[in-house]
């Protein structure tokens, strides 16, 4: 906040902008993100007012921000109640911390319609439902009796009357009363709350019916003709965005969407919800977000709810708005997430992927280890460029320095010199890594390890399939000395090159390659066979490689840790657990030989030899 402008006009404009900003967490859970965003906005607002020479009231600032700027949705009713409670407690904290005279304070903000229960992914949002009211709402005596008790009864009546022909008028009337409710207190607040709940339930009854009917009409005829087919969407708590957030969406959408959406695989997700997610709407070929399209969710093949949350959030985000999500690292490192990545790139003017490992430090203090990506984007015209980071590791005690030291690298999505491994985003953060990727492709002359696979006349080699700080591979002779293990990938390669390939798989260069393209845990056969390399250029170095590899294999066995492994049949086998760290001097010689042949310069060599060295050499687990 130190760089705020001096000009009072600019300061006032910034303050007004803060007052108008609308931020939502579409999977708010217990409200952690909403409270954090509230605290951030409070600090900005406080700094602006102080700079303008005013004396800010932190209690009033917090109350106003929670009431006007913060929104949330969650399918879990208890989570919604906890979120509201945490927001209210943040207001109460300002009373206590700043010794506010309780006799001079307003009531807690009315946020019952800011933080609501609903299924973020299922419900009306820019869908061509054509919802109309089944009856004249103004002829419903129960509704009219309730309206007659309100101060703005005539104005509301007029809007509902017009709503017979235009549903937006009904929505406007509802939100007109909602805005009154936010400013009210005492008995008036209670009356308005009851009326809003009543009118919302009536509108939802109609919207749910129309919503269900519309999607039933879109299902294939074979499914419609099945009398036993059930489509009970009401049980899935659909959220009709066009109604509940009409005042925001009608003005373009939310300014920001933040959160940590749920990570649920399709096979663990509601069958009925998946019918909607996979449903075809019409024959339009336009795949832009927010326009008629072949599917409600273009990302449906991604197979995980966090992809659908990203897509829906782009729909509710205004042009120029920002999205910030913490999601699994699979967003950038797996093929199937190509569908949601394409949507992100096609509808964003700026995209950054910050990637994080989970050892030794991790983003979340609680819960299981999880490797994450923080996605930050600005909605707008696609520029075919993204920013990405390497998969960052840090010591837990240096957590406070983490975000200050993040480095990213800009990648052109049309740059095939580095985007040549499937449809995945490389996790790199500097020019050296970029040049190494280009060099690997250039020096490979179009060849990959898969070109040296031979299923007939071959020699088997074995690569350990789980990676943390290193990858180790073995010749068949060495593998037999280690002991049988299901965690090794067998590969049949041409006999003339089998030792060279084993040497490459043990190198720091290959470990870096794996880190750039993988989920940071599982070594897949694709990571191995798609490593770009022309083994023919090593023809004069094969003897030297063979000598180094024999030394490495012997060192692995000599310095292995003996473990007992009980098998299903009740018997035990002895496993030699391999730790490459004690053999690092041999590994460095292998790396230097490989990089010399490939023409690496000194800075590129130094980068690979020292890549995460402090982490890799200190770990013996």
Beta strands, then each sheet from edge to edge (+ up, - down):
strand 1: 23-25
strand 2: 70-74
strand 3: 115-117
strand 4: 254-259
strand 5: 317-328
strand 6: 348-356
strand 7: 372-379
strand 8: 385-392
strand 9: 409-412
strand 10: 459-464
strand 11: 473-475
strand 12: 488-493
strand 13: 561-566
strand 14: 572-577
sheet 1: 3+ 2+ 1+ 4+ 5+ 7- 6+ 8+ 9-
sheet 2: 11+ 10- 12+
sheet 3: 13+ 14-
end
